[in-house]
Amino acid sequence: MSLTLFSTDGCHLCEQAWTLLEQTGLAVNAEIKDIIDNDQWLDAYRIRIPVLRRADGAELDWPFSADDLIAFNRENS
């Protein structure tokens, strides 16, 4: 399953979210997208980041735990 973490440079919460993805083993199926690179992302996520999105479009807003990540990833399996 493909996951996208919407983030931006200097966001400490985004760094924490990525660390959780690494700890759960989900980082291998994830990519980081900087919201500054796209006006639509910036409008949608500017005050919500970090946000994790699955390939089916479902989103998980911060704060989330390792258990939340695992459950979110399984919901569409």
SVG drawing of the C-alpha trace seen along z (x, -y; Angstrom):
<svg xmlns="http://www.w3.org/2000/svg" viewBox="-11 -28 25 35">
<polyline fill="none" stroke="black" stroke-width="0.4" points="0.0,0.0 1.2,-3.5 1.3,-6.1 2.0,-9.8 3.0,-12.0 2.2,-15.7 4.9,-17.7 7.1,-20.7 10.7,-21.6 11.2,-22.5 8.1,-20.9 9.0,-19.0 5.7,-17.2 6.2,-16.0 9.6,-14.6 7.9,-12.8 5.3,-11.3 8.1,-10.1 9.9,-8.5 6.7,-6.6 6.4,-5.4 10.0,-4.1 9.4,-2.5 6.3,-0.6 8.0,0.4 5.6,-1.6 8.1,-4.1 9.2,-1.6 5.8,-2.1 5.6,-5.9 6.8,-9.0 7.1,-12.6 5.4,-15.4 6.3,-19.0 3.1,-21.0 5.1,-24.1 5.5,-22.4 1.8,-22.5 -0.7,-25.3 -3.6,-22.8 -1.6,-20.9 -0.7,-24.1 -4.3,-25.2 -5.5,-21.8 -2.8,-21.0 -1.2,-24.3 -2.6,-24.1 -3.2,-20.3 0.3,-18.9 1.5,-16.2 -1.2,-14.3 -0.9,-10.8 -2.9,-9.8 -3.5,-6.3 -3.7,-5.5 -7.5,-5.3 -7.6,-8.9 -8.3,-8.3 -6.4,-10.6 -5.1,-10.3 -4.4,-13.7 -1.9,-14.3 -1.7,-13.4 -1.4,-9.7 0.4,-6.8 2.1,-3.8 -1.0,-1.7 -3.1,-4.3 -0.7,-4.0 -0.9,-0.2 -4.7,-0.2 -5.0,-2.9 -2.7,-0.9 -4.8,2.3 -8.2,0.6 -7.8,0.8 -5.9,4.1"/>
</svg>
